[in-house]
Amino acid sequence: MDKSLSPDERADLLVKRMTLDEKIQLVHGSPSLGPPVSSKPRTPGALGGDGFVPGIPRLGIPALQLIGAGVGVTNLGQRPNGRCRNPSFFLSRYV
């Protein structure tokens, strides 16, 4: 890819080289979990997180693993009185 071109120009050239299936793949993604969570098999390369978008090696586009922290630091065990346990609580109790 010609780095003397602007990012927008390079993106336009890349999109023009993509097939329709590749464009759909980038916005749709693939199953990342597989059975028993999903009826579809896990896509090769997926780590099993929130989602997975396979890369397009012929265009130099890497795979994208979507790994979230939906429960974050609130999932450290029992929460006294409904309060959120934060990292300082965790460190003072368990370290």
C-alpha positions as CSV (number, residue, x, y, z in Angstrom):
1,M,0.0,0.0,0.0
2,D,1.3,3.4,-1.0
3,K,1.9,5.3,2.3
4,S,2.2,8.6,0.4
5,L,-1.6,8.5,-0.1
6,S,-3.9,9.9,2.5
7,P,-5.6,7.4,4.9
8,D,-8.9,8.1,3.1
9,E,-7.4,7.3,-0.3
10,R,-5.8,4.1,1.0
11,A,-9.1,3.0,2.6
12,D,-11.0,3.7,-0.7
13,L,-8.5,1.5,-2.6
14,L,-8.8,-1.3,0.0
15,V,-12.6,-1.3,-0.1
16,K,-12.5,-1.4,-4.0
17,R,-10.3,-4.6,-3.7
18,M,-12.7,-6.3,-1.3
19,T,-15.4,-8.8,-2.5
20,L,-19.0,-8.3,-1.3
21,D,-18.6,-11.4,0.9
22,E,-15.5,-9.9,2.5
23,K,-17.3,-6.6,3.2
24,I,-20.2,-8.5,4.8
25,Q,-17.8,-10.5,6.9
26,L,-16.2,-7.4,8.3
27,V,-19.6,-5.9,9.5
28,H,-21.2,-9.2,10.5
29,G,-18.4,-11.2,12.2
30,S,-18.5,-14.9,13.0
31,P,-19.5,-17.2,15.9
32,S,-16.9,-16.9,18.6
33,L,-18.3,-19.3,21.3
34,G,-19.7,-22.4,19.6
35,P,-21.5,-25.2,21.5
36,P,-23.1,-25.4,24.0
37,V,-23.6,-21.6,23.9
38,S,-24.3,-21.4,20.2
39,S,-25.7,-24.0,17.8
40,K,-23.0,-22.9,15.3
41,P,-19.5,-24.2,15.6
42,R,-16.8,-21.8,16.8
43,T,-14.9,-20.1,14.0
44,P,-11.3,-21.2,13.7
45,G,-9.1,-18.6,15.3
46,A,-11.8,-17.3,17.6
47,L,-10.8,-17.1,21.3
48,G,-14.4,-17.3,22.5
49,G,-15.0,-13.8,23.7
50,D,-17.8,-11.4,22.9
51,G,-17.2,-11.7,19.1
52,F,-14.8,-12.5,16.3
53,V,-14.3,-10.9,12.9
54,P,-12.0,-13.0,10.7
55,G,-9.2,-11.2,9.0
56,I,-8.7,-10.9,5.2
57,P,-5.0,-12.1,4.8
58,R,-4.8,-11.4,1.1
59,L,-5.4,-7.7,1.9
60,G,-3.4,-7.6,5.1
61,I,-6.4,-7.1,7.3
62,P,-5.9,-9.0,10.7
63,A,-8.6,-10.8,12.6
64,L,-10.4,-8.9,15.3
65,Q,-11.1,-10.5,18.7
66,L,-13.9,-8.7,20.6
67,I,-13.2,-9.2,24.3
68,G,-15.3,-7.1,26.7
69,A,-15.5,-6.6,30.4
70,G,-19.2,-6.4,30.8
71,V,-19.1,-7.3,34.5
72,G,-15.8,-5.7,35.1
73,V,-14.7,-5.4,38.7
74,T,-18.2,-6.0,40.0
75,N,-17.7,-9.8,39.5
76,L,-15.3,-10.4,42.4
77,G,-17.7,-12.5,44.5
78,Q,-20.4,-11.6,47.0
79,R,-21.2,-7.9,47.2
80,P,-22.0,-6.7,50.7
81,N,-25.2,-4.7,50.9
82,G,-25.4,-4.6,47.1
83,R,-22.3,-2.3,46.9
84,C,-19.8,-2.7,44.0
85,R,-16.5,-4.1,45.1
86,N,-13.7,-2.1,43.5
87,P,-10.1,-3.1,43.0
88,S,-9.0,-1.4,46.3
89,F,-11.4,-3.7,48.2
90,F,-10.1,-6.7,46.3
91,L,-6.5,-5.8,47.1
92,S,-7.1,-5.1,50.7
93,R,-8.9,-8.4,51.2
94,Y,-7.1,-10.8,48.9
95,V,-3.5,-9.6,48.5
